[in-house]
Amino acid sequence: MSTVLRRWAQCCALICVAVFGQFFAFTAAQASSIATEAALAADPVAEKRLLALSEELRCLVCQNQNIADSNAELAQDLRREIRGMIAAGKSDKEIIDFMVVRYGDFVLYRPPVQGNTLLLWGGPLVLMVLGLFLLVRYLRQRTRRVVETERPLSADEARRAEALLNESEPK
């Protein structure tokens, strides 16, 4: 029985070591990242560039946020990548071009007007015009139907309606 107990204790010890090791590795990585961010934060020009570039790039996870506002892991990685490129002396255009090559035009918050983005730029306008056209057409048809059904009763129809009304009245 003691061998079973000993093995169980060894397994528990291994699990504890693995959990604590992961925790400490994560903490060390975060500290390294924070140190790099703090070094760049000391340079206000680089931080302004980072902020401006981050506001121009879409978070690929959140999609409705730029990477400056997103807390997604990918957004943090992209900000880190931009920081590294700024530190390496790359221009804003080079950084944007790198992101577009890597992730496509979708990464840009304002994609360029090209053949493959025409639907993106013109789609809302086309849908609005189509919606207005359909609304006007529907209202005209409805008005025509209302006018057609509002014609006065003929003498024969009036007599029949009067007879039906007199029939249904209680005496």
N, C-alpha and C positions, 0 to 999 in steps of 0.2 A: 504494500500500500504506500510505503514511503517513496518508491520510485515514481508512482503516478502523481503523487503530491509534488515531488521534486520537478517533474516535467511540466506540471501545470504552473508552478511558480516560475520556471524558466520561460514559458510561453508568455506569461503575464509581464515578465521583465522585458522581454523582447518587444512586446507591443508598446509598453511604456517608453522604451528607448526610441522606438520608431516615431511615436506621436510627439515626444519632446524634440526629437531631431528635426522633424518637419516644422514644428513651431519655431525653433531657433533659426533654421535655414530661412524661413519666410521673414522673420524679424530682421535678420542680417541683410536680406535682399531689400527690404523696405528701407532700412537705414542707409544703404548704399544709394538707393534711388533718391531719398530725401537729401542726402549730402550733395548729389549732383544737381538737384533742383535748387538747393540753397546756394550753390556756387553760381548758377545762372541767375538766380533771383538777385544776387548782389550786383549784377549788371542790368540796370533799368532799361537800357536800349534793347538788349537781347530779350528781356521779358516783354517789352512792348511789341517787338516783332513776333514773338511767340504767340502773344494774345491776338494780334491782328491776323496771323496765319491760321490760328486755331478757330477763329470766328468765320473764316472763309471755307473751312473744311467740314463736311458732314460726318457725323458719327455713323459708321456703317452698322452699328448694332441698334442704336436708338432711332436713327433715320430722320427724326424730327428735331434733332438737336445738333448743334455744332460740337466739335470736340472740346471746345473751351468749357462748355456747360455740362458735358456728359461725364458721368462717373464710371462708365463702363470700362472694363479692363482694356478693351481694344483702344478706346479713346486715350487712356493713360499711356498705352504703348505708343500711339501716334504722337502724343505730345512729347514723350521721351525721345522719339525718333527726330522730331522737329528740333528739339533742344540740341541734340547731337549734331544735326546738320548746321544749325546756327553757329554752334561752337567750332565746327569745321570750316566756317567762313562761306557757306553756300548762300547764294542770293535767294530772295523770296521766290522769284520765277523758277529757279532751279528746284527749290523745295516743292512748289506746287506741281511742276512738271513731273517730279519723281513720284508724288502721290497719285497723279493722274495715270501715269504709266503703270503703277502698281495696282491701283484699285479702279481705274476707269473714271469717266466723267461724272459718275454718280457721286464721287467723293466731294465734288465741288458743290457748294451751296447755290451758286449761280452758274450752272453749266453753260458753255458757249452755244450759240445758235449754229447748228450744223444740220446736215441732212438727217443724221440719226437722232437728233433731239428736237426736230420740228414738231413732232406730235406733243412733246412735253411743253413746248412754248405755245403752240397754236391750239392744242387740244381744248383748253378751257374756253377760248374764244369761240371755237367751232361749236362746242356743246351749248354755250350761251345763245348763239345765233340760232341753232337748231331748236332749242327750247322755246325761244321767242316766236319762231316761225310756227311751231306746233301749237303754242298757246293762242296765237292770233287765228290760226285756222280753226281750232276748236271753238273759240268764241264766236266766229262768224257762222259756223254750222249751227251752233246752239241758238244764236239769234234768229237764223233763218227758220229753224224748227219751231221756235216760240211764235214767230210771226205767222207761220202756216197754221198752227193749232189755235190761234186766237181769232180766227175769222168768225164773223157773226153767224148765228144759227139761221138756217133757212126756216121758212114758215112751217114746213112739215116737221122739222126737228124740234122747233119750239113747241108745237102742239103735243108731240110725243113726250117731251120733257115735262110739260105741264100736266099731262095725264099721269105720268109716273109719280110726280110729286103729290098730286091729289089722291092717288091710290094709296100711297104710303102714309098719309096723314091719318092719325087716329080720329075716329068720329065719336 
